[in-house]
Amino acid sequence: MAKRDFLSLADLSRDEFEMLVKRAIEGKKEWKEGRAKTPMKGKVLGLIFHKPSLRTRVSFEVGARQLGGSAIYLTDKELGIGSREAVEDVGEVLSRYLDVIMIRTFDHKIAVDLAANAKAPVINGLTDLFHPCQVLADVQTIVEHRDTIEGKVVTFYGDGSNNMAHSWINAAAVLPFELRIATPSNYLPDAAVMSHAKKCGAKIVVSHDAKEVSRGADVLYTDVWASMGQESERDARIREMMPYQINAEALALAKKDALVLHCLPAHRGEEVTADVIDGPHSVIYDEAENRLHAQKAIIEWLLA
């Protein structure tokens, strides 16, 4: 059987996506009940970081240990992908040492090229284009709290061109829910990502009217307005995106039992107000915890 990689949610079938969510929920329960499986026994996960992270590093390292394996942390100082060494050589060599590789980087092409040249499965821990591990954990969180995502309305506020918006678009191309994106006109999603989703029959609405897409929403979702590498644009982005803040007004337009999600880190008072992120609708810490269990499900699947 050919090896599988986990680079984009668009690569999954609906059955595979739902299986991973179900396995993440089951694995979480097994761990808490002291009956966890250890499919990584004797195996090593390599963690390549070109971008630093709290949740990604800790959740993958802890996940590898909980699955019975170990993890090794690597930066570009050790690897020099594309500068000191060709990606072909890095992929081949790492496959001789590692059983699974996770990469968190800038250019999505680096992750794609690494996967193409590695015999070990490669997981996209984040690129500038996609963040599939996060949205898998997000869907897990919604299912845990609302039993299903089918038929739900998820509204994403802020930068419609960022990796979180793109991964939600990919998810909508696979799963039967409606995605609404509230974003300024100059922060629209990538045309190719949108085109693929539309061809798959995804229900997606992109609007510049935050109130319009807030009405009746089941889930309100946001991300920071200036990600790593965009610090110089921060002030301009805040001015443009303030109408797309998740606040009490947006929450009042949504369903009474709406959930508020944020992939973290959060800038309270910018993309979301403190009263909302700390309020009764927020499930951000469940969401953060689920990164651990969603990623364990991915590793299990890739090693199976």
Backbone torsions as a table, in degrees:
resi	resn	phi	psi	omega
1	MET	NA	133.7	179.1
2	ALA	-67.6	145.8	-179.7
3	LYS	-69.1	151.9	175.8
4	ARG	-109.0	149.7	171.7
5	ASP	-116.8	166.1	177.2
6	PHE	-125.9	85.8	-175.1
7	LEU	-107.7	-30.4	-176.5
8	SER	-153.7	143.2	177.1
9	LEU	-65.4	-21.9	178.5
10	ALA	-66.8	-17.0	179.3
11	ASP	-80.6	-10.6	-176.6
12	LEU	-90.9	149.0	166.3
13	SER	-83.1	167.8	177.1
14	ARG	-61.3	-42.2	-179.9
15	ASP	-60.9	-41.6	179.9
16	GLU	-66.8	-43.0	179.5
17	PHE	-60.8	-49.2	-177.9
18	GLU	-67.4	-33.8	176.1
19	MET	-63.1	-43.0	-179.3
20	LEU	-65.3	-40.7	177.5
21	VAL	-63.5	-45.9	179.5
22	LYS	-61.7	-42.1	-178.6
23	ARG	-68.5	-35.9	177.1
24	ALA	-62.0	-42.3	179.6
25	ILE	-67.3	-43.1	178.4
26	GLU	-64.2	-45.0	-178.6
27	GLY	-63.0	-37.0	176.9
28	LYS	-61.8	-44.4	179.1
29	LYS	-65.8	-43.1	179.6
30	GLU	-60.4	-42.7	180.0
31	TRP	-63.5	-45.4	-177.7
32	LYS	-67.7	-25.8	-180.0
33	GLU	-94.0	2.2	176.2
34	GLY	75.3	27.3	179.8
35	ARG	-130.9	37.9	-176.6
36	ALA	-71.5	148.1	176.2
37	LYS	-85.8	159.1	-177.9
38	THR	-128.8	65.0	-177.4
39	PRO	-70.9	-9.1	179.0
40	MET	-98.0	11.4	-177.8
41	LYS	-53.9	122.8	180.0
42	GLY	79.9	5.2	-177.2
43	LYS	-110.7	158.6	-175.1
44	VAL	-126.7	133.0	175.0
45	LEU	-101.1	125.7	175.7
46	GLY	-94.7	132.7	-177.3
47	LEU	-116.1	108.4	-179.9
48	ILE	-98.4	121.0	-178.0
49	PHE	-121.0	111.1	167.4
50	HIS	-97.2	-18.8	174.8
51	LYS	-120.9	130.6	178.7
52	PRO	-70.7	160.4	-179.9
53	SER	-163.3	144.6	171.5
54	LEU	-81.6	-64.2	-172.5
55	ARG	-66.1	-41.8	-176.3
56	THR	-63.9	-47.4	-178.0
57	ARG	-66.8	-49.9	-175.5
58	VAL	-65.1	-44.3	-176.5
59	SER	-65.8	-39.2	179.1
60	PHE	-72.1	-40.0	179.2
61	GLU	-65.8	-46.4	179.0
62	VAL	-65.1	-41.0	179.8
63	GLY	-59.6	-43.0	178.5
64	ALA	-60.9	-41.7	179.8
65	ARG	-67.8	-41.5	179.7
66	GLN	-65.0	-27.8	177.6
67	LEU	-85.6	3.3	175.9
68	GLY	94.5	2.9	-178.0
69	GLY	-109.5	-158.2	179.0
70	SER	-140.6	169.0	-178.3
71	ALA	-136.0	150.7	176.7
72	ILE	-127.5	133.7	-175.9
73	TYR	-96.2	127.9	-177.3
74	LEU	-129.4	138.7	175.1
75	THR	-115.0	176.5	-179.4
76	ASP	-67.8	-17.0	176.6
77	LYS	-63.2	-36.4	178.8
78	GLU	-80.6	-34.6	-169.3
79	LEU	-96.8	-51.0	-176.9
80	GLY	60.0	44.3	-178.6
81	ILE	-60.7	124.8	177.0
82	GLY	83.0	-9.3	178.0
83	SER	-116.6	-68.7	179.0
84	ARG	-79.4	-33.6	-178.7
85	GLU	-135.1	144.8	176.3
86	ALA	-69.2	146.5	-178.1
87	VAL	-61.9	-30.1	178.1
88	GLU	-60.5	-43.5	-178.3
89	ASP	-71.4	-40.7	178.9
90	VAL	-61.4	-46.2	-179.8
91	GLY	-60.7	-43.5	-179.1
92	GLU	-66.9	-44.8	-177.3
93	VAL	-67.4	-46.9	-179.2
94	LEU	-61.0	-32.7	179.1
95	SER	-66.6	-22.0	177.7
96	ARG	-78.2	-20.0	-177.0
97	TYR	-106.0	-34.3	-167.7
98	LEU	-112.9	153.6	178.5
99	ASP	-96.4	-29.1	176.7
100	VAL	-143.5	145.9	178.9
101	ILE	-124.9	130.7	171.1
102	MET	-112.1	137.0	177.1
103	ILE	-129.7	133.4	175.2
104	ARG	-121.4	109.6	-169.6
105	THR	-144.3	-174.4	-179.2
106	PHE	-90.7	-74.1	-175.3
107	ASP	-72.3	123.5	-178.5
108	HIS	-60.7	-29.5	-178.8
109	LYS	-61.5	-30.1	177.9
110	ILE	-62.3	-44.2	179.1
111	ALA	-65.8	-41.2	179.7
112	VAL	-64.1	-45.9	-179.2
113	ASP	-66.4	-38.2	177.7
114	LEU	-62.3	-45.0	179.4
115	ALA	-62.1	-38.0	-178.6
116	ALA	-68.4	-24.0	-175.4
117	ASN	-110.8	2.7	178.9
118	ALA	-108.3	137.8	175.2
119	LYS	-81.6	-21.4	175.4
120	ALA	-82.4	148.3	177.2
121	PRO	-61.1	142.1	-179.5
122	VAL	-115.8	132.6	178.5
123	ILE	-110.9	131.8	174.6
124	ASN	-81.9	105.7	177.6
125	GLY	-83.9	-9.5	173.0
126	LEU	155.5	134.8	166.4
127	THR	-132.9	174.7	178.0
128	ASP	-65.6	-18.7	-178.1
129	LEU	-93.6	-41.3	-173.7
130	PHE	-138.7	155.6	172.7
131	HIS	-140.0	69.3	-171.6
132	PRO	-67.3	-33.4	179.5
133	CYS	-61.5	-38.9	-178.7
134	GLN	-65.2	-46.0	-177.1
135	VAL	-70.5	-31.1	173.2
136	LEU	-61.1	-43.8	177.0
137	ALA	-66.2	-34.9	178.0
138	ASP	-64.0	-45.7	179.1
139	VAL	-64.3	-40.1	175.2
140	GLN	-55.8	-44.2	-178.7
141	THR	-63.6	-43.1	178.6
142	ILE	-63.1	-44.1	-180.0
143	VAL	-63.7	-40.8	178.4
144	GLU	-60.9	-37.7	-175.5
145	HIS	-91.7	-24.6	-175.3
146	ARG	-129.1	11.6	176.5
147	ASP	72.5	-31.7	-178.5
148	THR	-158.1	160.0	171.1
149	ILE	-102.9	-10.6	-177.8
150	GLU	-59.7	129.0	178.0
151	GLY	78.5	-0.8	-178.8
152	LYS	-82.4	162.2	175.6
153	VAL	-112.9	118.6	177.3
154	VAL	-108.3	123.4	177.8
155	THR	-110.7	123.0	178.5
156	PHE	-102.4	129.1	-177.5
157	TYR	-113.3	137.3	172.4
158	GLY	119.9	-129.3	-174.7
159	ASP	-82.5	101.6	-179.0
160	GLY	-72.5	-6.3	-179.0
161	SER	-101.6	6.2	-175.4
162	ASN	-92.4	175.2	-173.9
163	ASN	-65.7	-30.0	178.2
164	MET	-69.5	-45.5	177.5
165	ALA	-59.8	-43.4	-179.2
166	HIS	-63.9	-38.7	179.7
167	SER	-71.8	-32.2	173.2
168	TRP	-66.9	-36.6	175.8
169	ILE	-62.9	-43.1	177.0
170	ASN	-60.8	-41.2	179.2
171	ALA	-63.1	-39.4	179.6
172	ALA	-67.9	-22.1	176.6
173	ALA	-75.7	-16.1	-176.1
174	VAL	-110.1	-40.2	-174.1
175	LEU	-106.1	152.8	-174.9
176	PRO	-87.1	73.7	173.6
177	PHE	-137.1	166.3	178.6
178	GLU	-100.1	129.8	177.9
179	LEU	-109.1	128.7	174.2
180	ARG	-117.6	135.8	-180.0
181	ILE	-120.6	119.6	177.2
182	ALA	-102.9	112.4	-172.5
183	THR	-152.7	152.4	173.6
184	PRO	-63.4	158.5	-173.9
185	SER	-64.7	-23.9	-179.7
186	ASN	-97.8	16.3	176.2
187	TYR	-128.5	45.0	-176.5
188	LEU	-77.8	154.3	178.8
189	PRO	-61.8	157.8	175.7
190	ASP	-57.2	131.7	-174.5
191	ALA	-62.3	-38.9	-178.8
192	ALA	-68.7	-38.4	178.0
193	VAL	-64.1	-43.8	178.8
194	MET	-65.8	-41.5	-178.5
195	SER	-61.5	-43.9	178.5
196	HIS	-60.7	-45.0	-178.3
197	ALA	-63.3	-42.2	179.9
198	LYS	-64.0	-39.3	177.8
199	LYS	-63.4	-28.5	179.0
200	CYS	-83.7	-1.2	179.1
201	GLY	84.6	20.3	-178.5
202	ALA	-65.2	144.2	175.1
203	LYS	-93.8	100.7	-175.9
204	ILE	-133.6	131.4	175.5
205	VAL	-121.5	126.0	174.3
206	VAL	-108.8	124.0	-175.0
207	SER	-136.3	152.5	173.5
208	HIS	-99.0	4.1	-179.6
209	ASP	-108.0	100.9	-176.0
210	ALA	-64.1	-35.7	-179.9
211	LYS	-64.7	-40.9	-178.6
212	GLU	-58.1	-45.0	-175.5
213	VAL	-87.6	-2.9	175.6
214	SER	-82.8	-28.4	-172.8
215	ARG	-62.9	122.7	175.8
216	GLY	74.5	12.7	-178.5
217	ALA	-72.4	144.8	176.7
218	ASP	-90.2	-29.8	-177.0
219	VAL	-135.9	130.5	172.7
220	LEU	-108.8	127.0	-172.1
221	TYR	-132.1	139.4	174.9
222	THR	-148.6	170.7	-179.8
223	ASP	-143.0	166.4	177.3
224	VAL	-58.7	150.5	-177.5
225	TRP	-84.0	-22.0	176.7
226	ALA	-129.1	108.9	-178.7
227	SER	-86.3	179.3	177.9
228	MET	-57.1	131.0	-177.1
229	GLY	94.0	-6.6	-179.1
230	GLN	-116.3	16.9	-175.1
231	GLU	-58.2	-35.3	-178.5
232	SER	-68.4	-18.8	-179.3
233	GLU	-95.1	0.1	-168.6
234	ARG	-55.9	-50.5	-176.0
235	ASP	-62.2	-42.9	179.6
236	ALA	-65.9	-39.7	179.8
237	ARG	-65.1	-41.3	179.4
238	ILE	-60.3	-43.6	180.0
239	ARG	-62.1	-42.7	-177.0
240	GLU	-74.0	-31.5	-171.6
241	MET	-100.6	-3.2	-179.2
242	MET	-56.0	-34.0	175.8
243	PRO	-64.9	-11.0	-177.3
244	TYR	-108.0	24.2	177.8
245	GLN	-74.6	141.4	170.4
246	ILE	-85.4	115.1	-178.0
247	ASN	-141.3	-172.5	-177.1
248	ALA	-60.4	-35.1	-180.0
249	GLU	-65.6	-45.4	178.5
250	ALA	-63.8	-41.1	-179.7
251	LEU	-64.2	-36.6	-179.4
252	ALA	-66.6	-26.5	179.3
253	LEU	-82.2	-21.6	-179.5
254	ALA	-78.9	179.0	177.1
255	LYS	-64.5	154.1	-175.2
256	LYS	-61.1	-29.7	-178.9
257	ASP	-105.6	24.9	-177.6
258	ALA	-59.5	146.0	176.1
259	LEU	-98.1	145.2	174.9
260	VAL	-112.8	124.6	179.7
261	LEU	-122.7	149.2	177.0
262	HIS	-151.4	132.1	-174.9
263	CYS	-75.1	-13.5	179.0
264	LEU	65.7	149.9	3.3
265	PRO	-72.9	151.9	-178.3
266	ALA	-106.6	143.8	172.0
267	HIS	-106.4	91.0	-176.1
268	ARG	-61.2	133.5	-177.5
269	GLY	93.0	-9.4	174.4
270	GLU	-104.8	-94.4	-176.5
271	GLU	-70.2	-20.1	178.6
272	VAL	-149.2	143.5	178.5
273	THR	-82.5	153.8	-177.1
274	ALA	-62.3	-37.7	-177.9
275	ASP	-64.8	-30.7	179.3
276	VAL	-79.3	-46.2	-176.1
277	ILE	-69.5	-24.5	177.2
278	ASP	-99.1	2.6	-173.9
279	GLY	-87.0	-178.1	-173.9
280	PRO	-70.4	-17.0	179.7
281	HIS	-85.0	-15.3	-174.0
282	SER	-79.0	133.3	175.9
283	VAL	-125.6	32.7	-172.2
284	ILE	-66.2	-30.4	-178.2
285	TYR	-80.8	-32.2	170.0
286	ASP	-61.5	-42.9	179.5
287	GLU	-59.8	-45.9	179.1
288	ALA	-64.2	-42.2	177.9
289	GLU	-60.5	-36.5	-175.6
290	ASN	-70.6	-15.2	172.2
291	ARG	-55.9	-41.4	-179.8
292	LEU	-58.2	-50.0	-172.2
293	HIS	-79.3	-33.4	175.8
294	ALA	-64.1	-42.0	-178.8
295	GLN	-71.0	-33.4	173.8
296	LYS	-62.2	-39.4	178.0
297	ALA	-63.8	-39.2	177.9
298	ILE	-63.1	-47.0	-179.5
299	ILE	-61.1	-45.7	177.6
300	GLU	-54.7	-47.5	-176.3
301	TRP	-63.5	-44.3	-177.6
302	LEU	-68.9	-29.5	-179.9
303	LEU	-85.3	-15.0	-173.3
304	ALA	-65.6	NA	NA
